[in-house]
Amino acid sequence: MNEYRIKGLSCGGCALRMEEEIKQLEHGDDAKLSYNSGKLTVNPQISMVEVRKILKSDNAYIESSAESNTEHNHNHHDHDGHTHDGHDHGHDHSHEDGNGKMLKLLITSGVVYVAALLLDGVLDKQAVIILYVLATIISGYTTFFRGLKNLFKLKFNIDTLMTIALIGAVAIGEWKEATLVAILFGLNELLEGYGMEKARRSMEALLQVAPKEALKLDNGQEVIVPISSLQVGDFVKIKPGEKIPSDGTVTDGKSSVNEAAITGESLPVEKESGEPVFGGSINNEGLLVVRIDKAYKDSSLAKILHLVQEAQETKTPTELFINKFAKYYTPLIMLVAALVMLVPPLLFQGDWMTWLYQGLSVLIVGCPCALILSSPIAIVSGITRNARNGVLVKGGVFLEQLGKIDTLAFDKTGTLTKGEPHVAQLEAYEEELFFQVAGAIEKSSSHPLAKAIMKEIDSRSIIVPEPDEIQTLTGRGIKAQVNGQTYWLGNEKSIAHIAVPSPIQSRIEQLKDEGLTLVLVADEQQILGMFGIADEIREESRSVIAALHKLGITSTVMLTGDHQKTAAKVASAVGVSEFYGSLLPEDKVKRIKELSANHKVAMIGDGINDAPALASAQLGIAMGKGTDSAIETADIVLMQDHLGKLPEAVSIAKKVNRVIRFNIVVSLGLKVIALLLTIPGWLTLWIAILSDMGATVFVTLVSLTLLIEGKKRLG
């Protein structure tokens, strides 16, 4: 599929209409025109001449040449969609040129209109009418021709409404109002275009973080290369103030690095040899040499930018409903207008001219611009604002859901706690054998508890044998053969085959009361020893939970595989409203499903071992700091290694939903009030156009307030 950036899209309804027309072309079945992101995706075999003609009908045009995007893999992020190579048949102009032309036409039209008003009664009536007609043509000719074309095709949309209103106003000699309709409708479209462009520009500024070039070290020589040419294993030099081109590892140098583009964290992070760095982060003061670990297209930044771009193009249920509603609403308004024009004169001896005028006013009030615009600007603004904070929302539908959730389920390890356990207490009854067996079983495991145990064993310089055989016991631990003998390592369930002596049992209870996670080691007859492992609670966990409750999250639930006493201790420390301990992965899924029966549930985890629970929740949120699995599996990704940004993300999502609801009420409310004025016959074309334009401008401005960053930060 080929992808083009489109400029000059005036409204969502127009984008929908043009998408339908492009789909009717040969090879146009799978064409997609996104008003939110201003992007057109088409089959390479489609006639671009015809596509340009359709776009031109709405003063829209293609900004840059086609970016081949086979199988939608978005490998073109290295130029972030802003290149201009001049091959676009003279269409290589900026959005300002398109809007600037429209603005000049409207100013000219306005000047002519004011002149006509001032000269009314001074000049001959015919001369004044010519001025009104001239002003109407200057500002409204594009709408008029589009509307006429639709009328002949019996397609009813905003342009058709305006065209009929113009023809009607002229037919009954209301020149003043006809001109005002044309000028204000043009101004309406211009402001609508500016509003969406402002939201898009905020998104584009976010996408500009990708560096274009890198200083590659090639046999001791420094060569400037495009980042798309970098391969795994290449070495690059990053000078102070420059961007790191792709994910890699520092091999030489020491510096602080600003990772805000990835994590949303403004505080710099110290980096030295052996430490990982993200592409797109900025090197502050030192000189760094970095070994590239991922080609740019596979880097965290490229994935984030790709997901953020895709997120703009998804439509929320509200948006889909509004678009569907608008499709039937426009013909319905035309029917209502016809009834207003015909019923009073035919049945109640009303004056034809008066009710014809009222009917035309109804047509203008019926314009669904504000309604169609209620959602997209707010959604793009919300996604952009969250992305700036390092919170990746994968689509408007997930942003809408985040604003509706009332229950948040947390995985404990690595989410509410740091996920870096350490051995806090240990009991060894057969010391040498205990450490050897534990080391043999845990040495090849990547589980956080295994790492804590190995750290303790390594500190004692114990030689660890190789295990003969290892078998995982789900939810219990591990059964292994070491030096021909069978051993068990795990929680209390793993030693069910042994009768535990009461002194050891009381020690087990004592360690559990201290909130420690126990890992026991046993042979066929006795317990060899046990590790009491503690995991540090994150500093921000308590304040985050409190902030979430304040935001209206009624229930916070902690799910953990740890025993009840450890779970109770952590739950009390962080302030969650409910907790469940001793859960196997499938138990977590079961709990999530139970909660989902009566609540809107989001599950948050570190994206590593809680994938099934994340998938079964209505909304999966992963804390990943850029891990591939987290970015791929969750609906929302916190790019930091903590929960601090979560309350603000929820707050933004709730605000987006409030703004959309408010916009819908305002846009429909103003129309209802204006339509009620037809009953006593008070509705004028002036009131109609001002109520319609006022609603559109108001809805646009309210949606753009979402881009404003507040001083206060939650959590």
N, C-alpha and C positions, 0 to 999 in steps of 0.2 A: 504493500500500500504506500502511496505517496502522501506526504503531509505538507500542508501549506499554512503559513500564518496569514490570517485575513484581517485587514484593517477596515475601519469605516462601518462596521455592523451597527445599525442604529437601534435595533430593538430585538428582544428575544423572539417575538412573534414573526418578525421579518426573517430571522435566521431559520426558524422552523419552516417558513414558506419556501425559502430558497433551498433548504435541504430536500424538501419534497420535490421541487422542480429538478434538482440535480439527480435525484433518485430515478426520475422518469427518463433520463438520458440513457443511451446504450452504455453498458458496463457501469451504470450508476447505482445499482441495487444496494451496495454496501457502503455508499457515501455517508459521511458523518460530518455535520457542521456544528461545532460547539460554540454557542454564544458566550458561555462562561470563560473559555480559554482563548477564543478567537482563532480556533484551528479547524482546518478542513482536511479530512482524510478521504482520499479517493483511489479507485483502481487506476493503475498506470495507463490502462488502455482507453480511459475515458477521453472525450474530446475537450481539451482545456479551453479551446476557443468558445465552445458553448457554455462551459462553466463560467468563464469570465463574463460572458454576456449576461448570465443569470445574476452574478454578483453585482454587475454594473447597474442592474435595475434598481438596486438599493444603495447606489453610491459606494458599494464595498469593492475592495480590490485585494489582489494577492501582494503581500509585502516582499517576500523573498522567494528564491527559486525552490523547486521541489526538493524535499529531503527524503531520499529513499528510505523506507522504513519497513522493509520486508519482515513479515511475521510480527510486526509491532514490537521489535526488540529495542527500539529507541537508542540505537548506538550513536545518535547524533548529538548527544549531550555536550560533547566537547566544544561545540560552537553555540550551545544553548539557544538555538533557534533564532539568533539575531543577525546572522550574516546577510550581507547585501552584495550580490555579485553582479547586479545590473543586467542579468539576462532575462529580466521579466517583462520584456516588451514595453518598456517605459513605465511600468507600474511601481518602480522602486521609489516611492515617496513615503513620507512619515505620516503617522496618524494626524499630526497637526495640520498637514496640508489638506487632508480630506475634511476635517472638522473646520479648518480655517476657511475653506471655500464655502461651506454651508453657513458659517458665521457671517461672511461678507455678504452673501445673498440675503440673509435675514436682516442685516443692518440696512442694506440698500432698500429692501422691501419696506422696512419700518420707516425709513426717511420718507419714501414716496407716500406711505399711508398717512403719516403725520401731515405732510404737505397737502394731501387730499382733504383731510379733516379741517385744516386751517383755511383752505381755499374754497371750502363748501359755502356757497352763497356769494362768493366773490366772482368766481369763474362761472362760465356756462355749465349747466348740469351735466351735459354730455362729456365735457372736458374732465369734470371731477370723476365721472364714472370710468373714463379711460384711465385715470390715475389709479383708481381702486383696482381695476382689472390688471393693470401693469404690476401693482404690488402683489396681487394674488398670484399672477403667473411667476414672478421672480421667486417667491418663497414656496409655492405649492405645486409647481409643474410636475415634479418627480412623483409626488403622492398621487396627483390627479391621473397621470398616465398609467401608473401601476394599478390604481383603483379601477380605471376604465377597462384595462386588460382583464382584471379579475371579474368584473361585472359581466363581460362577454362570456367568460368561462363559468359563470355562476359560482364563483368562489368568493365566500364572504369573510373578509378580515378587516383589520383596522383601516387599511387604505380604501377599501370599498365603502366603509361607513363614511369616511371623510369626504370621498368623492361625491357620494350621494348628497351629503350635507352641503357641499359647495354648490353643486348643480341646483339643489333646491333653494338655497339662499339667494342665488343669482336669479333663479326663475321667478321668485316672488319680489325681486327688486331690493333685497336687503344687502346692498353692496358693501356697506360698512362692516356688517357682521361677517359676510363671506370672506372679506379680506382678513379680518381678525382671526377667523377660523384657520385660514391658511398659514398666517404668520405664527400664531401660537402653537399650532400643531408642529410646524417646522422647528420652533424653539424647544418644544417638548422632546422631539426626537433627538435634537442636538444635546440637550441636557442629559437625556437618558444614555446616549452614547458616551458622553463625558464621564458619567457616573460609573459605567461598567469599565471604561478604559482606566479610570483611577484604580479600581479594584484589581484589574489585570496588571497594571503597572507595578502595584505593590507586590504581586506574585512574581512578575518578571524581575524586579529588583532582587528578590529572594533567589531566583534562578541564576543571577549573574555571579554568584559566589564561585562558580567553577573557573579555575585558572585556565588560560588558553595554551600557555607554553611552559616548558620546563628546561632547566639547565642540566643537561645530561653529561655525566663523566664517561668519556669514551677513550680508553687507553691513555688516561692522564690528561686528555684534551677536554675542554669545556665546549659543548655544542648545544645551541638552542634548538629544541625540537618541539613539535606540537604534542600535547599530552596524549592524544589518541595513538601516537606511535610508541609510547612507552610499554615495555614488556616486563613480565615478572623477572626479577633478578637484576634489572638495570639499577644503576646508582645515579642519584641526582643531588645537586648541591642547592640548598635553599638559603638565600641571603636574608638578612634582617628585613622585615616588612613584606617579604614575598609569601605567596601561598604555596602550601605543600600540594604537589600535583595529584597524588593518589595515595591510597593506604599503603603504609610501609613500616619499616623499623629503622630507628636511628642507629647508624653504625659509627658515626663520629660527630663530636661536638656536643654542646650543652646549651639549652635555651629554654625560655618559656614560650608556650604555644597557646594561641587563642583558638579554642575549639567551638566558638559560638555558632558557627555555621552548621555544625553537626548536632551539638548538645543543647544549644540555647543558653549555655553558661557563659557569662561575661568574664569571669575570673580566669586568668591564664593558668596553664598547667605546666609544671616544670618537666622537661624531657631531657634525657641523656642517653648515652649508648645502650642499646638493647631494648629500649622502650618503644611501644607502637605509637604511630601517629595516623591521623585521618587526613585524607585528601580534602582540600578546601579550607583547612585550618591555616592560620597565619603565624609565621615564625616572627617572634617579637624582636629579640635583640642579638642572639648569638648566630654563629654560622653552623648549619647542620648538613650532614651528609646522610641521605636516607636511601635504604635499599627498597625498591618497589616490590611489594608483596602481592598486589592485585593490579591487573590492567585497569585503566580508568573506568571502562564500561562496567566492570564488576565491583568497583569501589563503593563504599557506604554512601558517599556523596552522590554518585551517579544514580544509585538506587533511590535515594531520597528524592532527588530532583524528578526522576521519572515518576515516582509514586505521587508526588505533589502535583505534577502536571496532569496525571491521570485522574487524580482526585477531583480536579476542577470539572472534569467532563462527565462525572457521574451525576445523575439526576436523583433528587430525593423524592420520596413518595408524595410530599407536599407539592413539589415542583411539577411532577408528572400529573397530579390531580388538577393543578391550576391550568396547565397547558391543555389538558383534555376538556376542562370546564370552559376555557376560553373558546375552544373550537365550536361548542354548541351555543355558548353565550352570545356570540356576535350575531348569528342568524336570528336568535331569540329576540335580541334588542331591535333588529330590523322589523320583526313581526310586531313588537310592542309599538314601535314608531309608526308603523302603517295603521295600527288600530287607533292610535292617538290622532292621526291625521283624518281617518275616515269615520270613526264611530260618532263623535260629537256632531259633525255637520249632517251626517246621514240620519241619525236617530233622534238628535236633540236640537235640530235646526241651528247648530253652531255656525260661526263664521268660518268659511273655508280658509281664508288667508291666515286667520288667527291660529287655527288648529294645525295648518300646514307648518307654520312657524314653530309651534310647540313640538310637532313631530320631528322636525329637523334638530331641535335642541335635544330631544331624547336620543337621537342617533349619536350626537357628539358625546353626551353623558355616557353612552354605552361603550365608548372606546375602552378596551380592556388593558391598555398599556400599563397602568399602575399595578393592576392585579398580576399580570405576567411578570412584572419586575419585582414583586414582593419578595421572592425567594433568592434568585441567582446572585445578586450583588452581596446580599447578607451571607450566603454560603461561601462564596469565594473569599470575602473579607475574613470570615471566621477561620477558614482553612489556613489562610495566609498568616493571620495573627498567631495561631497555634504553631505553625511551622517556624515562625521567627523565634518562638520560645523553645524550639527543639522538641515539639510534640507533633508527631507525624500522623495526621488523620487521613485515612486512605480513600475518603470520599464523603460527599455531602450527606449521604445516607447514614454514615457512622457518626458524623458530627451531630445530626439530628437525634440519633439514638442516645448519644452521650448526654445530651441535654434532657433526656426523658428518664434516665435510669434512677431508680430509688434505692437499689441495693448494690453494694460493691463487695465482691468476695476477693480476699487477698490470700495468695499463697504465703506461707510464713518465711521459709528459708530463701534468702536472697532478695526478698521483697520488703517485708517489715523488718527483717534482720539483715545483717551485712552479707550473710552467706559465706562467711570466712570462719568456720568453726575452729576451736582450739581445744586441746585436752586440758580440762580444768582440774580433774581429779582422776586418779586411777588406783585400782586395787589389783595386785598381782599375787595369786596364790601359788602358781608354779612359774616363777618369774622368767627364767630363760626360755622355756617352752612357750609361754604366753606371748612374749614379744616376737619370737621366731615365727610362730604360726600366724599371728596377726599380720606381720610384715609380708609373709609369703602370700597370704590371701589378698591383702590390700595394695600390694606394690604396683599392680597394673591397672588399678581402678582410677577413674577420674572423678569419682563422687567426692563432694566436699568433705564428708566425714572421713573417707579413706585418706584424703590428703592430710587432714589433721592428725590422724593416727600415724601416718608415715613420717610426718614432721617430728613427732614425739620419738618414734623408733630411731630415726636418723640421728637425732640429737644424742642418743645413747650409744652410737657406733656399733650397732648389733648387726652381725652378718645374717642375712635373710636367705633361706633356701628357696629354690624354685618349686612352685606347687605342681603336683602330678596331674591334678584335675580340678576344675572349678565349676560349680553348678549354682546358678542363681535361684533362690527361693523367694518368689514374688511376695513382697510385703513383710518378709521375715528377715532375710539376710542372705548368707552364702554358705554352702556346704562344700568342703574341699578335701582333697587327698594331699597330704604333705608327708613325705618320707614313708609312704605306704599306710599311713594312719588316717582315719576320717576325723575331721574337725568341723565345728559349726561356729560361725561368726554372725552376729546380728542383734536384733532386739530380743525381748523376753520370749516371744513366740518361737524363736529359733532354738531355744533350749528346753522345749516342751518335753523332750525325751528323758530329762534328768529330774530327779527329786532334789530340789534345792534345799540345803541345810538352812535352818532358821537364822543363824548368825549372818550368813551371806544374804538371805532374803531381806533381813532387816536393814542391811547395808544398801541393798538395791532400793528399798523404799526411801531410805534417808537421802540417797543421791537424787532420786526422782523428786522428792520434796524440795530439793534445792533448785529444781527446774532444769536439771541436766539431762541431756539425751544420752542414753546408755547403749554402748556397743559391747556385748558379752562375747567371750571366746570360751569354747568348751570342747572336750573330746567326748567319747561315748559314755563316760561315767561321771565326769565332774567338770565344774566350772574352773577354767585356768586363770581367769581374771576378767576385769572389765574396765572400760574407759568411760569416764563421765565427761561428755563434750558439751561445751557452751558455745552459743552463737551470739555475738553482740547485736543488740537492738540498734537500728539506725537512729541517729539523733533526731531526724525530722519526723519519724513515724507518728509520734503522739500528736504533734501540731498539725500534721496533714490530716489525720483522722478527725481531729476536732474541727478543722476548717471544712472538711467534707460534710460533717453533721450540720454545721452552720449553713451550708449551701443547700440543705434540704435532702441530703442523702439520708434516708430514715434508718437504714440498716447497714452496718459494716460487719462483715463476717470473715473470720480467719479460718482457713482450712490448712491442716498440717498432718504429716505422717507421724509426727512426734507424739509421745504419750500425753495423756490428758493433763498431767501435772505441769509439764513443760509448757504445754499449750496455754493452760490457765495463767501461768506466770507471765508469759509474753502478752497475752490478751489483756491482762490487767495493766501491764506497763504501757501499752500503746493506746488503750481505751476503745477497742472495738466492742460493738454491742453484742456479738455472739462469737463463739468459737467451737470448732470441732477438731478433736485430736485422733490419733491412731488410724488415720485414713490411708487406704491404699489408693493408687491412681484412679482405679475404677470407682472407689467410694467418693472421691472428689467429684467425679463426673455425675454420680448419682445425686449428691448434695446440690450441685449446681442445677440439675434438672428439677429437683424438688423446689428449690428457691424460685426457679423460673416459672413455676406453675401459677404463682400469685404475685410475682414481682417482676419489674424490668431489671435484669441482672447483668452487670459487667463483671468479668473476672480479670484480675491483674496478677501477673506472675513474671518471672524473669525469662520466660520464653524458652527455657531449656528442658525442664522435666515436667512442665505442666501443660504441654501442648493439648492433651485430650480435654482437660477442663477448660482451657481457653477457647477451644473449638466448640464446646457444647454450650457456652454462655451466649446470651444474645449479643454481647459485645466482648471481644477479646482485646485486652490491653497488655502489651509486653513492655517490660523494662529491659532494654537491650544494649544501650550504648553502642549501637551499630552492629550487633551480631546478626549474621545473615538469617539465622533461623527466626529470630524475633521479627525482623523486618518482613520476612516472607509470611509468617503464620498469623500474626495478629491483625486486627482491624485498625488499632491505634498503637503507635509505638512511642514510648518516652525515650528519647535518645540519650538521657542522662542515666547515671547509675544510682539514681535515688528517686523518691516519690515527690520531691518538692514542687514540681511543675503541675502535678495532677489536679489540685484544687482549682488553679487558674484555668486549666483546660476545660474542666467541668463548668466553671463560671462562664467562660466564653461561649461554650455550647448552649448553655441555658439562655444566655443573652441573645444568641442567634435565633433560637426558637421563639423567644419573646418578641424580637424585632419582626420576624416573619409573621407571627400572629397579629401583631400590632399593624403591620403593613396591610395585611388582608382586611382587617376590620376598617382601617382608614379608607382604603381604596373602594371597598364595597359600601361603607357607610356614607361617604360623600355622594356616591352615585344614588343610593336610596333616597337621601335627603333631596337631591336635585330632582329625582324622578317624582317625588311626592309633590314638588312645586307645580307639576303639570295639572294636578287635580283642580286647584283654584285658577290655573292658567297663568301662573307667575313665572314659569321657567323661560328665561331668555337665552339666546345664543351666547351672550356674554357670560352669564352664570354657568352655562353648560361647559364652555371651553375653559373657564377659570377653575371650575371644580375638577375637571379632568386633568388639566395641566398641573394644578396645585397638588393633586394627589400624587402624580408621577414624580414631580420634583421633591415633594416631601418624603415619599417612600425611598427615593434614591439617597437623599441626604441622611435619613435615619439609618439606612443600611451601611453607609460609609463611616458612621460613628464607631462601628465595630473595629475599624483599623486603628483607632486612637488608643495608644498604650496608656494605661492608668499609672499613676505614681506608685500606688500601693501594690505590693505583690503578696499574694496569698501563700501560706505554707512556708 
